[in-house]
Amino acid sequence: MKITIAAVGDIMLGRGVSSIPNKEFLDLVDPELLKLLAADVVTGNLECILGMKGAPSALSHSHFRADPERAGSLLRLFHVVSLANNHINDFGPEAIQDTIYILDHLGVKWVGIGRTKDEATQPVVIEASGRRIAIFGATTVSTLRVGDPYCASTPDGHLWRKITGYKDAGYVCLLHLHTGGGALPPPAPFVRHLMRDAIRAGCAVVLAHHPHDVQGYEKFNN
């Protein structure tokens, strides 16, 4: 049966968004855009932390956080968000833990980070129209380092093997890949190489984000 997927890139609820007073973030989104989020699976990349815990990290060049009270009604539209990006560590591990707690409280699943590499590469599974969909998250631009309380999933052999396992078990696999950068209309060669590796591993769709430009799309191996 047909599965409908609505996917967005970077969900930025900090920056200038948080400075708009007395508004729930859902009210700031064009109603016509919200109609496009009616799908079997709604997913995106959460490009900020939630809550006020933690302190600014010296590893981040900018620091983004959002008020969960104002963000909740918007985030509840999403089944799953990826946290594998360059801003999840803006305020350190305490803020990461709080963000996870808030997402769990909102009923929003998350992927892409974890206490261990295996946990970080674990997908969220959604059943829709009789199919099982496994959503993964990964990044090449995380500021999380070896030895930190949390680590981020990266596009490497460990992730590819896990994707292959789910594909072989009959799952439709989707990957959020936070990578690249700069105002490059086509993705850089190494980004396209990673996307093709993900398809070879068993992904049906690779959802790429991080550059602040629309990057186009490519069909590979049907």
Secondary structure, 3 states (H helix, E strand, C coil): CCCCEEEEEEECCCHHHHCCCCCCHHHHCCHHHHHCCCCCEEEEEECCEECCCCCCCCCCCCCCEECHHHHHHHHCCCCEEECCCCCCCCCHHHHHHHHHHHHHHHCCEEECEECCHHHHCCCEEEEECCEEEEEEEEECCCCCCCCCCCEECCCCHHHHHHHHHHHHCCCEEEEEEECCCCCCCCCCHHHHHHHHHHHHHCEEEEEEECCCCCCCCCCCCC
